[in-house]
Amino acid sequence: MIANHKLANAISNNCFYEIRRQFIYKQAHFGTKVEIVDRWYPSSRICAKCNSIQDMKLSDRIFNCKVCKHSQDRDENASVNLENAPKNKVQLA
């Protein structure tokens, strides 16, 4: 996302590393665990119903599967896929 010059400034200012560091710091206090999914896992491009992968533009906000015709908000679809990510793509922080 940093390579995209339109997003680079916004992404750099959000300090994702600091957010991750805070989650890891707080996990012991709240008795939770932080799981990190591989950064190249295509969570927003995989259909949550049939697991087919399709290309999407960044401006597409609705995921429409061409195989099973499933339609869902792109972020909701990605969250379902992240929850069900394969174990070889997930590591504990």
C-alpha positions in Angstrom: 0.0 0.0 0.0 3.0 2.3 0.5 3.8 1.9 -3.2 0.6 3.6 -4.1 1.5 7.3 -4.0 -2.1 8.3 -3.3 -2.1 6.1 -0.1 1.5 6.3 1.0 1.2 9.4 3.1 -2.0 8.3 4.9 -0.6 4.8 5.6 2.7 6.1 6.8 1.0 8.5 9.2 -1.2 5.8 10.8 1.8 4.0 12.3 0.5 0.5 11.9 3.6 -0.8 13.8 2.6 1.2 16.9 -0.9 -0.2 16.8 0.5 -3.7 16.6 2.9 -3.0 19.4 0.1 -1.8 21.7 -2.0 -5.0 20.9 0.9 -7.2 21.8 1.6 -5.2 25.0 -2.0 -5.4 26.1 -2.6 -9.1 25.3 -1.1 -10.3 28.6 -3.2 -7.9 30.6 -6.5 -8.9 29.0 -5.6 -12.6 28.7 -6.0 -12.7 24.9 -3.8 -13.6 22.0 -2.7 -11.6 19.0 -2.6 -13.5 15.7 -0.9 -12.0 12.7 -1.9 -13.1 9.2 0.6 -13.1 6.4 0.6 -9.7 4.8 0.2 -11.1 1.3 -2.9 -13.3 2.2 -5.6 -12.1 -0.3 -8.4 -11.8 2.3 -10.4 -9.2 0.5 -10.2 -11.0 -2.9 -11.3 -14.5 -1.7 -15.0 -15.4 -1.7 -16.1 -16.2 1.9 -18.6 -18.8 0.5 -16.8 -20.7 -2.2 -13.1 -19.6 -1.7 -12.6 -18.5 -5.3 -10.1 -15.7 -5.8 -10.8 -12.8 -8.1 -9.2 -9.5 -9.0 -10.7 -6.3 -7.5 -9.9 -2.7 -7.8 -9.3 -0.7 -4.6 -12.3 1.4 -5.3 -14.6 -1.7 -5.3 -16.5 -1.6 -2.0 -18.8 -4.6 -2.6 -17.4 -8.1 -3.2 -19.4 -9.8 -5.9 -18.3 -13.4 -6.6 -18.4 -14.4 -10.2 -18.6 -18.1 -9.4 -21.3 -18.5 -6.8 -22.9 -14.9 -7.1 -22.3 -14.2 -3.4 -22.4 -10.4 -2.6 -21.1 -8.8 0.6 -19.3 -5.7 1.8 -15.6 -6.0 1.0 -14.5 -5.4 4.6 -17.0 -7.9 6.0 -15.9 -10.4 3.5 -12.2 -9.8 4.4 -13.0 -10.2 8.1 -14.6 -13.6 7.6 -11.7 -14.7 5.5 -9.2 -13.5 8.1 -11.1 -15.4 10.8 -10.9 -18.5 8.7 -7.4 -18.0 7.4 -5.3 -21.2 6.9 -3.1 -22.1 9.9 0.0 -21.9 7.7 -0.7 -18.2 7.1 -1.3 -17.3 10.8 1.4 -16.8 13.5 1.2 -15.7 17.1 2.6 -12.4 18.0 
